[in-house]
Amino acid sequence: MINDSAFPSLDTNSKNDTRKGKDRTKYDGEAVLRWSHDFSTPIRYTVVDRSEGGLRIISQLPLIEGMTGLITRYLPEGESVNQPVMVAWASSTPDDDGYHCGIWFFGTV
């Protein structure tokens, strides 16, 4: 498994954020994703916030809009899921933490 987080945790005491009318809740953890193009390699990403329709992650490498995959687990809880996802948007320039990416949930859990 690849661990994509090579930086300290973000401040989780900040207020909730809203995007496109959905409540976003700060999240202090990681998501394990398996991308469709390389399903055999699980990758851990730091999750910045979550909503009913998706989440925002930080990647050390740029992700391409439209990439599809599957979230298989949330850490540190260890909650096992099989949630199909797609990269909805991705920053083209990294900040100090990395590239911010919007992940959209689709399909059924």
C-alpha positions in Angstrom: 0.0 0.0 0.0 1.2 3.5 -0.8 0.8 6.2 1.9 0.3 9.5 0.1 0.4 11.6 3.2 3.8 13.0 3.9 2.7 16.0 5.8 1.1 16.8 9.2 -2.6 16.6 9.8 -4.7 19.7 9.0 -6.5 21.7 11.7 -9.8 19.9 12.4 -11.1 22.6 14.8 -12.1 24.9 11.9 -15.8 25.5 11.1 -17.7 23.4 8.6 -17.4 24.6 5.0 -20.1 24.5 2.3 -19.6 23.8 -1.4 -22.4 23.6 -3.9 -25.0 23.8 -1.1 -23.8 20.7 0.7 -22.6 20.8 4.3 -18.9 19.8 4.5 -17.5 18.5 7.7 -13.8 18.6 8.6 -12.3 15.1 8.8 -9.2 14.0 10.6 -8.3 10.8 8.8 -7.5 9.1 5.6 -9.3 7.3 2.8 -7.8 4.2 1.0 -8.5 4.4 -2.7 -7.9 1.9 -5.5 -7.9 3.6 -8.9 -9.4 1.8 -11.9 -6.2 2.0 -13.9 -4.2 0.2 -11.1 -6.7 -1.5 -8.9 -4.0 -3.7 -7.3 -2.3 -0.7 -5.6 -4.2 0.8 -2.6 -3.3 4.4 -1.9 -3.9 6.3 1.3 -4.9 10.0 1.0 -5.4 12.6 3.7 -9.1 13.6 3.8 -9.7 17.4 4.4 -13.5 17.3 4.6 -16.5 15.1 3.8 -20.0 15.7 2.7 -23.0 13.5 1.7 -21.9 13.6 -2.0 -18.1 13.4 -1.7 -14.9 14.4 -0.1 -11.8 16.6 -0.6 -8.4 14.9 -0.4 -4.8 16.0 -0.7 -2.5 14.2 -3.1 1.2 14.5 -3.5 0.8 13.9 -7.2 -1.7 15.6 -9.5 -4.8 13.6 -10.2 -6.7 13.8 -13.5 -10.4 14.9 -13.6 -12.5 12.0 -14.5 -10.3 9.3 -12.9 -12.5 6.6 -11.4 -11.9 4.2 -8.5 -13.2 2.8 -5.3 -12.8 3.9 -1.7 -12.2 0.7 0.2 -11.6 1.9 3.8 -11.5 5.0 6.0 -8.7 5.3 8.6 -8.2 5.5 11.5 -11.6 3.9 12.1 -10.9 1.0 9.8 -14.5 1.4 8.4 -14.7 -0.9 5.3 -16.6 0.5 2.4 -16.9 -0.1 -1.4 -17.8 3.3 -2.6 -17.3 4.1 -6.3 -15.8 7.5 -6.9 -14.6 9.9 -9.6 -12.2 12.9 -9.5 -14.6 15.9 -10.0 -11.9 18.6 -9.9 -8.2 18.9 -9.1 -6.0 21.8 -8.4 -3.3 22.3 -11.1 -0.9 23.9 -8.6 0.0 22.4 -5.3 0.1 24.3 -2.0 2.3 23.5 0.9 0.3 20.3 1.6 -0.1 19.1 -2.0 -2.7 19.0 -4.7 -6.3 19.4 -3.4 -8.8 17.2 -5.2 -12.6 16.9 -5.1 -13.9 13.3 -5.0 -17.5 12.7 -6.1 -19.4 9.6 -4.8 -21.5 7.8 -7.5 -23.3 4.5 -7.8 -24.3 2.6 -4.7 -22.4 1.6 -1.6 
